Amino acid sequence: MAIAKAERLMNLALCLLGTRRPLSKRELRGSIEAYLQVEEGNEDAFNRMFERDKDDLRELGLVIETVEGADGEIGYLARRDSNRLPPVALEVEEAAALGLAAKVWQHARLAGAASGALQKLRAAGMPLAEDPHQEHSALEPRIPARESAFEPLMLACRDRRPVTFDYRKATAAHPETRQVEPWTLECWRGHWYLAGWDRDRGDERVFRLSRITGRVRSRAGAFTAPVPDHVTVRETVERWAGEVATSKARIRLRDGAGYPLRARALAVRDTGDGWQELEIPYGHGLDAWLVEFGADVVVLEPAELRADVVDRLRAVAKG
């Protein structure tokens, strides 16, 4: 369903549910922005739109009554007692999953809606472990969505709408515009990634949201590439980060830096000069990951990895 139509239906439903008396079509037309945009005097177009909207709401389950007033004018209303939802009945695992999903919005514009949803679950008696004074709250999972690109990309994935945005790769000094057909968003190790079809490159790509600069812009038109049933976001990022290791590498790491590297270290040796030597798994894409740590990392071996990192740093410096 198009967003404009969904918004129109929502506004109509709220009007019908919020009134204590039947509202005429004339009153509804003056209360809903989308109806006001219909050309004045074009009653046929408005009547067709209103009748379709009314039928759509009834198909969605809203009980709408038609009442004839004393003056013969037809009015409409949706009584709250006829449109109450049944009691919420969820298993503990289902409630926990919903509670976790709502936390995705803790930093997004819909945080208020998520909070309201959690309150309704609590009111229904669902154990959501939301008390900050409980001992286990310190271990409560958090899924941050701080990037401003998160919400427009989430909507674009849902509505299958192409987008454009400026993207800066780890090895580039300046961003470049990308035209993407977005498929899915996935959080991995505290970062959000978008998988989709890159139109300019004619291939599947994965983008880290923190590297998107500026505004995400929607484009008209349909997707040009089929959406796969399964998108391997994590596997792709793992390859970039050297998670699929084929050998080992030895690096120097500055004190207090590079905690993700320390977490993957096979061995650590303190050199006593403010640095440590780490042995880490080495696979395709490790050079791109190491560049992100800048001057806090020095590659010791193998020589080809050191050369790749140096080349990437020089490319950034030249930009």
C-alpha positions in Angstrom: 0.0 0.0 0.0 1.4 3.4 -0.9 2.4 5.6 2.0 0.0 8.5 0.9 -3.0 6.1 0.8 -2.1 4.5 4.1 -1.9 8.0 5.7 -5.2 8.9 4.2 -6.9 5.8 5.6 -5.3 6.3 9.0 -6.7 9.9 9.1 -10.1 8.7 8.1 -10.1 5.9 10.7 -9.1 8.4 13.4 -11.8 10.8 12.5 -14.5 8.1 12.5 -13.2 6.6 15.8 -12.8 10.0 17.5 -16.3 11.4 16.9 -19.2 11.1 19.3 -21.7 11.7 16.5 -21.9 10.7 12.8 -19.8 12.8 10.5 -21.1 13.7 7.0 -18.9 13.4 3.9 -18.8 17.2 3.8 -17.4 17.3 7.3 -14.9 14.5 6.6 -13.7 16.3 3.4 -13.0 19.4 5.4 -11.1 17.5 8.1 -8.7 15.4 6.1 -5.8 17.0 4.2 -5.9 14.5 1.3 -9.5 15.1 0.6 -8.9 18.9 0.7 -6.4 18.4 -2.2 -9.1 17.1 -4.5 -10.1 19.8 -6.9 -13.0 21.9 -5.5 -16.2 21.2 -7.4 -15.0 17.7 -8.6 -17.5 15.9 -6.4 -17.3 12.7 -8.5 -13.5 12.3 -7.8 -14.0 12.9 -4.1 -16.9 10.5 -3.9 -15.0 7.8 -5.6 -12.0 8.2 -3.4 -14.1 8.3 -0.2 -16.1 5.2 -1.1 -12.9 3.3 -1.9 -11.3 4.4 1.4 -14.4 3.4 3.3 -14.5 -0.1 1.7 -10.8 -0.5 2.3 -11.2 0.2 6.0 -14.1 -2.2 6.3 -11.9 -4.9 4.6 -9.3 -4.2 7.2 -11.8 -4.9 9.9 -13.1 -1.5 10.9 -16.8 -1.5 11.7 -18.2 1.7 10.1 -21.9 2.6 10.7 -24.0 4.6 8.3 -26.6 6.8 10.0 -29.2 9.0 8.5 -29.6 12.3 10.3 -32.8 14.2 11.0 -32.1 16.5 8.1 -31.7 13.4 5.8 -28.0 13.8 5.5 -26.0 10.6 5.8 -23.3 10.4 8.4 -20.6 7.9 9.4 -18.9 6.8 12.6 -16.9 3.9 14.0 -18.0 3.2 17.6 -15.1 2.3 19.9 -16.9 -0.5 21.6 -17.5 -2.2 18.2 -13.9 -1.8 17.2 -12.0 -3.1 20.2 -9.1 -5.5 19.7 -9.2 -8.8 21.5 -6.9 -9.3 24.5 -3.2 -9.6 23.7 -2.1 -13.2 24.1 1.6 -13.8 23.6 4.0 -16.5 24.6 6.9 -15.3 26.8 9.3 -15.8 23.9 7.1 -13.8 21.5 6.9 -11.0 24.0 10.7 -11.0 24.5 11.1 -10.8 20.7 8.8 -7.9 20.4 10.5 -6.1 23.2 13.9 -6.6 21.5 12.5 -5.3 18.2 11.1 -2.2 19.8 14.6 -1.4 21.1 15.8 -0.9 17.6 14.0 2.5 17.7 15.5 3.8 20.9 17.5 6.4 18.9 15.2 6.8 15.9 12.2 9.2 15.3 9.7 6.4 16.2 11.1 6.0 19.7 7.8 7.3 21.1 5.7 4.8 19.2 8.0 2.0 20.3 7.7 3.1 23.9 3.9 3.1 23.6 3.9 -0.4 22.2 6.0 -1.6 25.1 3.6 0.0 27.6 0.7 -1.8 25.9 2.6 -5.1 26.2 3.3 -4.5 29.9 -0.4 -3.6 30.5 -1.3 -7.0 29.0 0.9 -8.7 31.6 3.8 -9.5 29.3 7.2 -9.9 31.1 9.5 -7.5 29.2 12.2 -7.0 31.9 12.1 -3.2 31.5 12.7 -2.3 35.1 16.1 -0.5 35.1 16.6 -1.5 38.8 16.5 -5.2 38.1 19.9 -6.9 38.3 19.8 -8.3 34.8 19.0 -5.0 33.1 22.7 -4.4 32.7 22.8 -7.4 30.3 19.8 -6.3 28.4 20.5 -6.3 24.7 20.6 -3.0 22.9 20.3 -2.4 19.1 21.2 1.2 18.4 19.9 2.9 15.3 21.7 6.3 15.5 22.4 6.8 11.8 19.9 9.2 10.2 19.9 7.0 7.1 18.4 4.1 9.0 14.7 5.2 8.9 14.5 6.2 5.2 16.3 3.1 4.2 14.1 0.9 6.3 11.0 2.4 4.6 12.6 2.1 1.2 13.3 -1.6 1.8 9.7 -2.1 2.9 8.2 -0.3 0.0 10.7 -1.5 -2.6 11.7 2.0 -3.6 15.1 2.8 -5.2 17.3 5.3 -3.4 20.4 7.5 -4.0 22.9 8.6 -1.4 26.5 9.8 -1.0 28.8 7.1 0.3 32.4 7.3 1.5 34.4 4.1 1.3 37.0 3.3 4.0 39.7 3.9 1.4 38.3 7.1 -0.1 38.8 10.7 1.1 35.5 11.9 -0.5 32.1 10.4 -0.9 30.5 9.4 -4.3 26.9 9.1 -5.2 25.4 5.6 -5.3 22.1 4.5 -6.9 20.8 1.5 -5.0 17.8 -0.8 -5.0 17.6 -1.6 -1.2 16.9 -5.2 -0.1 17.5 -5.5 3.6 19.1 -3.9 6.7 21.0 -6.0 9.2 22.9 -5.2 12.4 26.2 -6.9 12.9 28.7 -6.2 15.8 27.1 -2.8 16.6 26.9 -1.5 13.0 24.0 -1.4 10.6 24.5 -2.5 7.0 22.3 -2.2 3.9 22.4 -4.9 1.2 21.0 -4.1 -2.3 21.6 -3.8 -6.0 24.1 -1.1 -7.1 22.7 0.1 -10.4 26.0 1.8 -11.5 28.1 -1.3 -10.9 25.4 -3.8 -11.9 26.1 -6.0 -8.9 25.1 -6.7 -5.3 26.7 -4.5 -2.7 26.7 -4.0 1.0 26.9 -0.5 2.5 27.7 0.5 6.1 25.2 3.1 7.2 27.8 5.1 9.2 29.6 5.8 5.9 26.5 7.3 4.2 26.8 11.1 4.2 23.9 13.6 3.6 20.3 12.7 2.9 18.9 9.4 1.5 16.8 10.4 -1.5 14.0 8.2 -2.9 13.7 7.7 -6.6 10.6 6.9 -8.8 10.3 3.6 -10.6 10.5 -0.1 -10.0 13.4 -2.3 -9.2 15.4 -3.5 -12.2 17.0 -6.5 -10.6 15.2 -9.4 -8.8 15.3 -9.5 -5.0 17.0 -12.7 -3.8 15.2 -14.9 -1.3 18.3 -14.9 1.0 20.8 -12.0 1.3 24.1 -12.9 2.9 24.9 -9.6 4.6 26.9 -10.9 7.5 28.9 -13.3 5.3 29.8 -10.5 3.0 30.9 -8.2 5.9 32.9 -11.1 7.4 34.8 -11.5 4.2 35.6 -7.8 4.1 36.8 -7.9 7.8 38.9 -10.9 7.3 36.7 -13.1 9.4 37.0 -16.0 6.9 40.7 -16.5 7.8 43.1 -18.4 5.6 46.3 -17.6 7.6 47.7 -15.3 10.4 49.0 -11.8 10.5 51.2 -9.9 13.1 50.5 -6.3 13.9 51.5 -3.6 16.4 48.5 -1.9 18.2 48.7 1.2 20.3 47.6 1.0 24.0 43.9 1.7 24.5 43.0 1.3 20.8 41.6 -1.3 18.5 39.4 -3.3 20.9 37.7 -5.2 18.1 41.2 -6.4 17.0 42.0 -7.4 20.6 38.8 -9.4 20.8 40.0 -11.5 17.8 43.6 -11.8 18.7 45.1 -15.3 18.8 48.1 -14.0 20.9 49.1 -10.7 22.5 52.5 -9.6 23.7 53.2 -6.3 25.5 56.3 -4.6 24.2 56.5 -2.1 27.0 56.6 1.0 24.8 52.9 1.8 24.7 52.2 -0.8 22.1 51.3 -4.5 21.9 52.0 -7.1 19.2 49.0 -9.1 18.2 48.6 -12.2 16.1 45.2 -12.1 14.3 43.4 -14.2 11.7 44.2 -13.0 8.2 41.8 -13.3 5.3 40.4 -11.4 2.3 39.5 -7.8 3.2 41.6 -7.5 6.4 43.6 -4.6 4.8 40.4 -2.5 4.4 39.5 -3.2 8.1 42.9 -2.3 9.4 42.9 1.0 7.5 40.0 2.2 9.7 42.2 2.2 12.8 44.6 4.7 11.2 47.9 5.4 13.0 47.0 3.1 15.9 47.9 0.0 13.8 51.2 -1.0 12.2 51.3 -4.2 10.1 54.4 -6.2 10.7 53.7 -9.3 8.5 52.9 -10.7 6.1 54.6 -8.3 3.6 51.7 -8.4 1.1 49.2 -7.3 3.8 51.5 -4.4 4.9 51.8 -3.3 1.3 48.0 -3.4 0.8 47.5 -1.3 3.9 50.1 1.2 2.9 48.6 1.5 -0.6 45.1 2.2 0.8 46.5 4.8 3.3 48.3 6.6 0.4 45.1 6.6 -1.7 43.3 8.3 1.2 46.1 10.8 1.7 46.1 11.8 -2.0 42.4 12.4 -1.9 
